[in-house]
Amino acid sequence: MELAEQIVLVTGGGRGLGSSIVQAFAARGARVVINYRRSAEAAGELAAGYGPEHAVALQADVTDAGQVSVMLEQARSHFGSAVTTVVNNALADFSFNGDARSGAGDISWAEFEAQFAGSVRGALNTTQQALEGMRGHGFGRIINVGTNLFQNPVVPYHDYTAAKAALVSLTRTMAKDLGQHNIAVNMVSGGLLRTTDASAATPEEVFDYIAASTPLGKVTTPAEFADAILFFASPWARSVTGQNLVVDGGLVMD
């Protein structure tokens, strides 16, 4: 299915990296569902820029399966057809500031639970609730957003990194299970992006250090990261599933 034929759900799509992903799909003619939890104004403004035929902003907490089900029904009603493509981008509340994160000696299980709920439960909910529509189309694309930190844990974000590592496993087991329905499941993993809401607290010297450490000599932007997500949704990736593509300027080569 060409990008312009797809109906794409981007979770956490109202701001930050999510808004860049929305813009990338919309620029190629896809119809986009902009999911948000609290960013109603930002999501609404983004949708309004494309008009109701091309974008709609819908509220749902993706950790709640019931809310996800309602959102997908609203999307079907709005566009007249089921969602074909899901980008699991929503992030539980988190700030990428190493000095402010809990260390090994004091991090709580509740912090792990919050990240697992956002990354793993959220992706499970959207995948399960979108399956019926994807099977009806005979086509589906699920793209999870990951991190390079579990391969290169330069900063001890214990809870966030563990949750994203679990999401890699879910990506691969879902790919194995759903391939029979022409549903591909892949992941795009980045490092620190310049700049999103989550990375706004990151000191400038950290950005400079990462840029100097990459073969390309720069920090990846949200727009550049979104390009890789488009690849997995496009016909160019029609025979690719269960993969984790690291997009970080070559900082991690795996």
Contacts in CASP RR format, 6 or more apart in sequence:
PFRMAT RR
TARGET T0000
AUTHOR 0000-0000-0000
METHOD contacts of the structure
MODEL  1
MELAEQIVLVTGGGRGLGSSIVQAFAARGARVVINYRRSAEAAGELAAGY
GPEHAVALQADVTDAGQVSVMLEQARSHFGSAVTTVVNNALADFSFNGDA
RSGAGDISWAEFEAQFAGSVRGALNTTQQALEGMRGHGFGRIINVGTNLF
QNPVVPYHDYTAAKAALVSLTRTMAKDLGQHNIAVNMVSGGLLRTTDASA
ATPEEVFDYIAASTPLGKVTTPAEFADAILFFASPWARSVTGQNLVVDGG
LVMD
1 84 0 8 1.000
1 137 0 8 1.000
1 139 0 8 1.000
1 140 0 8 1.000
1 235 0 8 1.000
2 234 0 8 1.000
2 235 0 8 1.000
3 25 0 8 1.000
3 28 0 8 1.000
3 29 0 8 1.000
3 30 0 8 1.000
3 230 0 8 1.000
3 233 0 8 1.000
3 234 0 8 1.000
4 28 0 8 1.000
4 29 0 8 1.000
4 30 0 8 1.000
5 30 0 8 1.000
5 84 0 8 1.000
6 25 0 8 1.000
6 30 0 8 1.000
6 31 0 8 1.000
6 84 0 8 1.000
6 85 0 8 1.000
6 141 0 8 1.000
6 233 0 8 1.000
7 30 0 8 1.000
7 31 0 8 1.000
7 32 0 8 1.000
7 33 0 8 1.000
7 75 0 8 1.000
7 79 0 8 1.000
7 81 0 8 1.000
7 82 0 8 1.000
7 83 0 8 1.000
7 84 0 8 1.000
7 85 0 8 1.000
8 25 0 8 1.000
8 30 0 8 1.000
8 31 0 8 1.000
8 32 0 8 1.000
8 33 0 8 1.000
8 83 0 8 1.000
8 84 0 8 1.000
8 85 0 8 1.000
8 86 0 8 1.000
8 87 0 8 1.000
8 233 0 8 1.000
9 32 0 8 1.000
9 33 0 8 1.000
9 35 0 8 1.000
9 71 0 8 1.000
9 72 0 8 1.000
9 75 0 8 1.000
9 83 0 8 1.000
9 85 0 8 1.000
9 86 0 8 1.000
9 87 0 8 1.000
9 126 0 8 1.000
9 130 0 8 1.000
10 18 0 8 1.000
10 21 0 8 1.000
10 22 0 8 1.000
10 25 0 8 1.000
10 32 0 8 1.000
10 33 0 8 1.000
10 34 0 8 1.000
10 35 0 8 1.000
10 87 0 8 1.000
10 89 0 8 1.000
11 35 0 8 1.000
11 62 0 8 1.000
11 86 0 8 1.000
11 87 0 8 1.000
11 88 0 8 1.000
11 89 0 8 1.000
11 90 0 8 1.000
11 122 0 8 1.000
11 126 0 8 1.000
12 18 0 8 1.000
12 34 0 8 1.000
12 35 0 8 1.000
12 36 0 8 1.000
12 37 0 8 1.000
12 39 0 8 1.000
12 62 0 8 1.000
12 89 0 8 1.000
12 90 0 8 1.000
12 91 0 8 1.000
13 19 0 8 1.000
13 21 0 8 1.000
13 22 0 8 1.000
13 34 0 8 1.000
13 35 0 8 1.000
13 36 0 8 1.000
13 39 0 8 1.000
13 43 0 8 1.000
13 46 0 8 1.000
13 89 0 8 1.000
13 90 0 8 1.000
14 22 0 8 1.000
14 34 0 8 1.000
14 35 0 8 1.000
14 36 0 8 1.000
14 39 0 8 1.000
14 42 0 8 1.000
14 43 0 8 1.000
14 44 0 8 1.000
14 46 0 8 1.000
14 57 0 8 1.000
15 36 0 8 1.000
15 39 0 8 1.000
15 42 0 8 1.000
15 43 0 8 1.000
15 197 0 8 1.000
16 196 0 8 1.000
16 197 0 8 1.000
16 198 0 8 1.000
16 222 0 8 1.000
17 89 0 8 1.000
17 145 0 8 1.000
17 193 0 8 1.000
17 196 0 8 1.000
17 198 0 8 1.000
17 222 0 8 1.000
17 225 0 8 1.000
17 226 0 8 1.000
18 87 0 8 1.000
18 89 0 8 1.000
18 222 0 8 1.000
18 226 0 8 1.000
19 42 0 8 1.000
19 46 0 8 1.000
19 222 0 8 1.000
20 221 0 8 1.000
20 222 0 8 1.000
20 223 0 8 1.000
20 225 0 8 1.000
20 226 0 8 1.000
21 87 0 8 1.000
21 89 0 8 1.000
21 222 0 8 1.000
21 226 0 8 1.000
21 229 0 8 1.000
22 32 0 8 1.000
22 34 0 8 1.000
22 46 0 8 1.000
22 55 0 8 1.000
23 46 0 8 1.000
23 223 0 8 1.000
23 226 0 8 1.000
24 223 0 8 1.000
24 226 0 8 1.000
24 227 0 8 1.000
24 229 0 8 1.000
24 230 0 8 1.000
25 32 0 8 1.000
25 230 0 8 1.000
25 233 0 8 1.000
26 32 0 8 1.000
26 50 0 8 1.000
26 54 0 8 1.000
26 55 0 8 1.000
28 230 0 8 1.000
29 54 0 8 1.000
30 85 0 8 1.000
31 53 0 8 1.000
31 54 0 8 1.000
31 55 0 8 1.000
31 79 0 8 1.000
32 47 0 8 1.000
32 50 0 8 1.000
32 54 0 8 1.000
32 55 0 8 1.000
32 56 0 8 1.000
33 55 0 8 1.000
33 56 0 8 1.000
33 58 0 8 1.000
33 71 0 8 1.000
33 75 0 8 1.000
33 78 0 8 1.000
33 79 0 8 1.000
33 83 0 8 1.000
34 43 0 8 1.000
34 44 0 8 1.000
34 46 0 8 1.000
34 47 0 8 1.000
34 55 0 8 1.000
34 56 0 8 1.000
34 57 0 8 1.000
34 58 0 8 1.000
35 43 0 8 1.000
35 57 0 8 1.000
35 58 0 8 1.000
35 59 0 8 1.000
35 60 0 8 1.000
35 62 0 8 1.000
35 71 0 8 1.000
35 90 0 8 1.000
36 42 0 8 1.000
36 43 0 8 1.000
36 57 0 8 1.000
36 58 0 8 1.000
36 59 0 8 1.000
37 59 0 8 1.000
37 60 0 8 1.000
37 61 0 8 1.000
37 62 0 8 1.000
37 90 0 8 1.000
40 57 0 8 1.000
40 59 0 8 1.000
43 57 0 8 1.000
43 59 0 8 1.000
44 57 0 8 1.000
46 55 0 8 1.000
46 57 0 8 1.000
47 55 0 8 1.000
47 56 0 8 1.000
47 57 0 8 1.000
49 55 0 8 1.000
52 78 0 8 1.000
56 74 0 8 1.000
56 75 0 8 1.000
56 78 0 8 1.000
56 79 0 8 1.000
58 71 0 8 1.000
58 74 0 8 1.000
58 75 0 8 1.000
59 71 0 8 1.000
60 67 0 8 1.000
60 68 0 8 1.000
60 70 0 8 1.000
60 71 0 8 1.000
61 67 0 8 1.000
62 68 0 8 1.000
62 88 0 8 1.000
62 90 0 8 1.000
62 118 0 8 1.000
62 121 0 8 1.000
62 122 0 8 1.000
62 125 0 8 1.000
62 126 0 8 1.000
63 92 0 8 1.000
63 117 0 8 1.000
63 118 0 8 1.000
63 121 0 8 1.000
63 122 0 8 1.000
63 125 0 8 1.000
64 125 0 8 1.000
65 125 0 8 1.000
65 128 0 8 1.000
65 129 0 8 1.000
66 125 0 8 1.000
66 129 0 8 1.000
68 122 0 8 1.000
68 125 0 8 1.000
68 126 0 8 1.000
68 129 0 8 1.000
69 129 0 8 1.000
72 82 0 8 1.000
72 83 0 8 1.000
72 129 0 8 1.000
72 130 0 8 1.000
75 82 0 8 1.000
75 83 0 8 1.000
76 82 0 8 1.000
76 83 0 8 1.000
76 133 0 8 1.000
81 137 0 8 1.000
82 130 0 8 1.000
82 132 0 8 1.000
82 133 0 8 1.000
82 134 0 8 1.000
82 136 0 8 1.000
82 137 0 8 1.000
83 130 0 8 1.000
83 133 0 8 1.000
83 134 0 8 1.000
84 133 0 8 1.000
84 134 0 8 1.000
84 137 0 8 1.000
84 139 0 8 1.000
84 140 0 8 1.000
84 141 0 8 1.000
85 140 0 8 1.000
85 141 0 8 1.000
85 142 0 8 1.000
85 143 0 8 1.000
85 233 0 8 1.000
86 126 0 8 1.000
86 127 0 8 1.000
86 130 0 8 1.000
86 141 0 8 1.000
86 142 0 8 1.000
86 143 0 8 1.000
87 143 0 8 1.000
87 145 0 8 1.000
87 229 0 8 1.000
87 233 0 8 1.000
88 119 0 8 1.000
88 122 0 8 1.000
88 123 0 8 1.000
88 126 0 8 1.000
88 127 0 8 1.000
88 142 0 8 1.000
88 143 0 8 1.000
88 144 0 8 1.000
88 145 0 8 1.000
88 167 0 8 1.000
89 145 0 8 1.000
90 118 0 8 1.000
90 122 0 8 1.000
91 118 0 8 1.000
91 119 0 8 1.000
91 198 0 8 1.000
92 114 0 8 1.000
92 115 0 8 1.000
92 117 0 8 1.000
92 118 0 8 1.000
92 119 0 8 1.000
93 114 0 8 1.000
94 115 0 8 1.000
94 157 0 8 1.000
94 160 0 8 1.000
94 198 0 8 1.000
95 198 0 8 1.000
95 201 0 8 1.000
96 155 0 8 1.000
96 157 0 8 1.000
96 192 0 8 1.000
96 198 0 8 1.000
96 199 0 8 1.000
96 201 0 8 1.000
96 202 0 8 1.000
97 201 0 8 1.000
97 202 0 8 1.000
98 155 0 8 1.000
98 156 0 8 1.000
98 157 0 8 1.000
100 201 0 8 1.000
101 155 0 8 1.000
101 156 0 8 1.000
101 157 0 8 1.000
101 158 0 8 1.000
102 108 0 8 1.000
102 111 0 8 1.000
102 158 0 8 1.000
102 159 0 8 1.000
103 156 0 8 1.000
103 158 0 8 1.000
104 156 0 8 1.000
104 158 0 8 1.000
107 158 0 8 1.000
107 159 0 8 1.000
111 158 0 8 1.000
111 159 0 8 1.000
112 158 0 8 1.000
112 159 0 8 1.000
112 162 0 8 1.000
112 163 0 8 1.000
114 159 0 8 1.000
115 159 0 8 1.000
115 160 0 8 1.000
115 162 0 8 1.000
115 163 0 8 1.000
116 162 0 8 1.000
116 163 0 8 1.000
116 166 0 8 1.000
118 163 0 8 1.000
119 146 0 8 1.000
119 160 0 8 1.000
119 163 0 8 1.000
119 164 0 8 1.000
119 166 0 8 1.000
119 167 0 8 1.000
120 163 0 8 1.000
120 166 0 8 1.000
120 167 0 8 1.000
120 170 0 8 1.000
123 142 0 8 1.000
123 144 0 8 1.000
123 167 0 8 1.000
123 170 0 8 1.000
124 170 0 8 1.000
126 142 0 8 1.000
127 142 0 8 1.000
127 174 0 8 1.000
127 185 0 8 1.000
130 142 0 8 1.000
131 178 0 8 1.000
131 181 0 8 1.000
131 183 0 8 1.000
134 140 0 8 1.000
134 181 0 8 1.000
134 183 0 8 1.000
135 181 0 8 1.000
135 183 0 8 1.000
138 181 0 8 1.000
138 182 0 8 1.000
139 182 0 8 1.000
139 183 0 8 1.000
140 181 0 8 1.000
140 182 0 8 1.000
140 183 0 8 1.000
140 184 0 8 1.000
141 183 0 8 1.000
141 184 0 8 1.000
141 232 0 8 1.000
141 233 0 8 1.000
142 174 0 8 1.000
142 178 0 8 1.000
142 183 0 8 1.000
142 184 0 8 1.000
142 185 0 8 1.000
142 186 0 8 1.000
143 185 0 8 1.000
143 186 0 8 1.000
143 187 0 8 1.000
143 188 0 8 1.000
143 229 0 8 1.000
143 232 0 8 1.000
143 233 0 8 1.000
144 167 0 8 1.000
144 170 0 8 1.000
144 171 0 8 1.000
144 185 0 8 1.000
144 186 0 8 1.000
144 187 0 8 1.000
144 188 0 8 1.000
145 187 0 8 1.000
145 188 0 8 1.000
145 189 0 8 1.000
145 229 0 8 1.000
146 164 0 8 1.000
146 167 0 8 1.000
146 168 0 8 1.000
146 187 0 8 1.000
146 188 0 8 1.000
146 189 0 8 1.000
146 190 0 8 1.000
146 244 0 8 1.000
147 160 0 8 1.000
147 161 0 8 1.000
147 164 0 8 1.000
147 189 0 8 1.000
147 190 0 8 1.000
147 191 0 8 1.000
148 189 0 8 1.000
148 190 0 8 1.000
148 191 0 8 1.000
148 246 0 8 1.000
148 248 0 8 1.000
148 251 0 8 1.000
148 252 0 8 1.000
149 155 0 8 1.000
149 157 0 8 1.000
149 160 0 8 1.000
149 161 0 8 1.000
149 164 0 8 1.000
149 191 0 8 1.000
150 161 0 8 1.000
150 162 0 8 1.000
150 164 0 8 1.000
150 165 0 8 1.000
150 168 0 8 1.000
151 246 0 8 1.000
151 252 0 8 1.000
151 254 0 8 1.000
152 251 0 8 1.000
152 252 0 8 1.000
153 161 0 8 1.000
164 189 0 8 1.000
167 187 0 8 1.000
168 187 0 8 1.000
168 189 0 8 1.000
168 244 0 8 1.000
171 185 0 8 1.000
171 186 0 8 1.000
171 187 0 8 1.000
171 242 0 8 1.000
171 244 0 8 1.000
172 185 0 8 1.000
172 242 0 8 1.000
174 185 0 8 1.000
175 184 0 8 1.000
175 185 0 8 1.000
175 186 0 8 1.000
175 241 0 8 1.000
175 242 0 8 1.000
176 242 0 8 1.000
178 184 0 8 1.000
178 185 0 8 1.000
179 241 0 8 1.000
184 232 0 8 1.000
184 237 0 8 1.000
184 238 0 8 1.000
184 240 0 8 1.000
184 241 0 8 1.000
184 242 0 8 1.000
185 241 0 8 1.000
185 242 0 8 1.000
186 232 0 8 1.000
186 237 0 8 1.000
186 240 0 8 1.000
186 241 0 8 1.000
186 242 0 8 1.000
186 243 0 8 1.000
186 244 0 8 1.000
186 245 0 8 1.000
187 242 0 8 1.000
187 243 0 8 1.000
187 244 0 8 1.000
187 245 0 8 1.000
188 225 0 8 1.000
188 228 0 8 1.000
188 229 0 8 1.000
188 232 0 8 1.000
188 244 0 8 1.000
188 245 0 8 1.000
188 247 0 8 1.000
189 244 0 8 1.000
189 245 0 8 1.000
189 246 0 8 1.000
189 247 0 8 1.000
189 248 0 8 1.000
190 220 0 8 1.000
190 225 0 8 1.000
190 246 0 8 1.000
190 247 0 8 1.000
190 248 0 8 1.000
191 210 0 8 1.000
191 220 0 8 1.000
191 248 0 8 1.000
191 251 0 8 1.000
192 199 0 8 1.000
192 202 0 8 1.000
192 206 0 8 1.000
192 207 0 8 1.000
192 210 0 8 1.000
192 219 0 8 1.000
193 199 0 8 1.000
193 219 0 8 1.000
193 220 0 8 1.000
193 221 0 8 1.000
193 222 0 8 1.000
193 225 0 8 1.000
194 207 0 8 1.000
194 219 0 8 1.000
194 220 0 8 1.000
194 221 0 8 1.000
195 202 0 8 1.000
196 222 0 8 1.000
207 219 0 8 1.000
210 219 0 8 1.000
210 251 0 8 1.000
211 217 0 8 1.000
211 218 0 8 1.000
211 219 0 8 1.000
213 251 0 8 1.000
214 248 0 8 1.000
214 249 0 8 1.000
214 250 0 8 1.000
214 251 0 8 1.000
215 249 0 8 1.000
215 250 0 8 1.000
216 249 0 8 1.000
216 250 0 8 1.000
217 249 0 8 1.000
218 249 0 8 1.000
220 247 0 8 1.000
220 248 0 8 1.000
220 249 0 8 1.000
224 247 0 8 1.000
225 247 0 8 1.000
228 245 0 8 1.000
228 247 0 8 1.000
231 237 0 8 1.000
231 245 0 8 1.000
232 240 0 8 1.000
232 245 0 8 1.000
246 252 0 8 1.000
246 253 0 8 1.000
246 254 0 8 1.000
END
